[in-house]
Amino acid sequence: MDAGLFAGCLKEMGIGTITGVPDSALKQFCNFMNKEADGMFRHFVPANEGAAVGIAIGSYLATGKVPCVYMQNSGLGNAVNPVTSLANEKVYGIPILFLIGWRGMPGKKDEPQHKFMGEVTCAMLDVLSIPYALLKKDTKEDEARRIFSDAKACLDAGKQFAVVAEPGAFEMPAAYGYKNSYSLIREKAIHEIVSGISESDIIVSTTGKISREVYEQCDIVRGHHKQVFLTVGGMGHASMIAFGIAKEKPEKRVYCLDGDGAALMHMGSLAFIGKQKTENLVHICLNNDAHESVGGMPTGCAGFGYAGAAEACGYPFTEEIWDMDSLRDAMGQVRQEWMLAFLEIKVSIDTREDLGRPKETPAENKKAFMEYLGG
Ligand SMILES: Cc1ncc(C[n+]2csc(CCOP(=O)(O)OP(=O)(O)O)c2C)c(N)n1
């Protein structure tokens, strides 16, 4: 289905506000919203999917018009609270049209972190009393219009409705080359960090391509990746996982390699970590102002200063890094002294086409990591 046509149907339904967190299964729709839908809708990309539901509720209260919230199915986890405790018809009865990218769809090859969520997506919608319809690769315009008319009946009754899009449901337009003004390449920065750590150090890396790059660079530089925990799902929680390890293993230095989108998603963790002053934790945010792993769409907070935020949260050492020399210096400083540190590294929106994926299962990696950690 053409994303523009889909957006046209949303417009015909009277939808004025669209908000969500991007997803690779919705890449064409997200590209359309970011690049082509100018003036057609009010479009916001907030920190997480629960926040998107918040915007949708506010928009409905102010206009009486149905809003649309889009997300990857993993984002349902973030959305459940405001949906069950506010939007549901037994509370305020706020109509919301959801567009959900179905990663891990049974029968389709996908990454392990999507398997379980893919299996339970429809069951979760059932439990949430959200009727849904499937948008498939071969869904024709008249079928799509039928879906929207079913949705309208539901929304008019103050309920929510979900359109669940299988990967490939939206047609693939020419690739959009999202760019920022930063020149440091993320993979090279990761190479430098991984080269500078010691054999007893631990890395916790965030969801998406950062983890894939850390995995690969560790193999290249260190000959193994046993000292790395890959936060393959649970976007935004890498820093809390790193904190949990750091507290249990005060003799080990723990590096958290975070993304800006992920750090934003659960930013309260920054304030919490700053308050704890865990001196064996080095929090590194690879900031490209984008959700690069799912297509490079902007985070909605481009230009935000993560190092400044960390300083305000109480991290005793913070640094904004724009080039390799400053990265080397900063790494030298954090290695010399045990102190809670936050490095924000500005990186371009770039990935190698042939970037690999972990070869082992998450369970195998967990076992090797725990043995390495001595837990
Ligand atoms: C709760 C949740 N929402 C959305 C996603 C889809 N997703 C995976 S990686 C990613 C982008 C991460 O962005 P960032 O942390 O800035 O790292 P980058 O990809 O830019 O390196 C998104 C949106 C997800 N995995 N989980």
The ligand as a Tripos MOL2 file, in Angstrom:
@<TRIPOS>MOLECULE
LIG
   26    27     1     0     0
SMALL
NO_CHARGES

@<TRIPOS>ATOM
      1 C1          9.8060    0.3120   22.7400 C.3       1 LIG1
      2 C2         10.4310    0.3150   21.3910 C.ar      1 LIG1
      3 N1         10.0290    1.2240   20.4780 N.ar      1 LIG1
      4 C3         10.5930    1.2300   19.2430 C.ar      1 LIG1
      5 C4         11.5470    0.3140   18.9030 C.ar      1 LIG1
      6 C5         12.1530    0.2740   17.5090 C.3       1 LIG1
      7 N2         13.5120    0.7370   17.5190 N.ar      1 LIG1
      8 C6         14.5950   -0.0930   17.5650 C.ar      1 LIG1
      9 S1         16.0410    0.6880   17.5210 S.2       1 LIG1
     10 C7         15.2770    2.1780   17.3940 C.ar      1 LIG1
     11 C8         16.0560    3.4520   17.2250 C.3       1 LIG1
     12 C9         17.0560    3.6790   18.3000 C.3       1 LIG1
     13 O1         17.5350    4.9820   18.1650 O.3       1 LIG1
     14 P1         18.8460    5.4460   18.9220 P.3       1 LIG1
     15 O2         18.8110    4.9800   20.3160 O.co2     1 LIG1
     16 O3         18.9850    6.9180   18.7140 O.co2     1 LIG1
     17 O4         19.9960    4.6610   18.2080 O.3       1 LIG1
     18 P2         20.4040    4.6910   16.6390 P.3       1 LIG1
     19 O5         19.5560    3.6820   15.9950 O.co2     1 LIG1
     20 O6         20.1880    6.0830   16.1390 O.co2     1 LIG1
     21 O7         21.8540    4.3220   16.6610 O.co2     1 LIG1
     22 C10        13.8870    2.0560   17.4230 C.ar      1 LIG1
     23 C11        12.9220    3.1880   17.3470 C.3       1 LIG1
     24 C12        11.9280   -0.6190   19.8980 C.ar      1 LIG1
     25 N3         12.8600   -1.5480   19.6690 N.pl3     1 LIG1
     26 N4         11.3510   -0.5990   21.1150 N.ar      1 LIG1
@<TRIPOS>BOND
     1     1     2 1
     2     2     3 ar
     3     2    26 ar
     4     3     4 ar
     5     4     5 ar
     6     5     6 1
     7     5    24 ar
     8     6     7 1
     9     7     8 ar
    10     7    22 ar
    11     8     9 ar
    12     9    10 ar
    13    10    11 1
    14    10    22 ar
    15    11    12 1
    16    12    13 1
    17    13    14 1
    18    14    15 2
    19    14    16 1
    20    14    17 1
    21    17    18 1
    22    18    19 2
    23    18    20 1
    24    18    21 1
    25    22    23 1
    26    24    25 1
    27    24    26 ar
@<TRIPOS>SUBSTRUCTURE
     1 LIG1         1 GROUP 0 **** ****
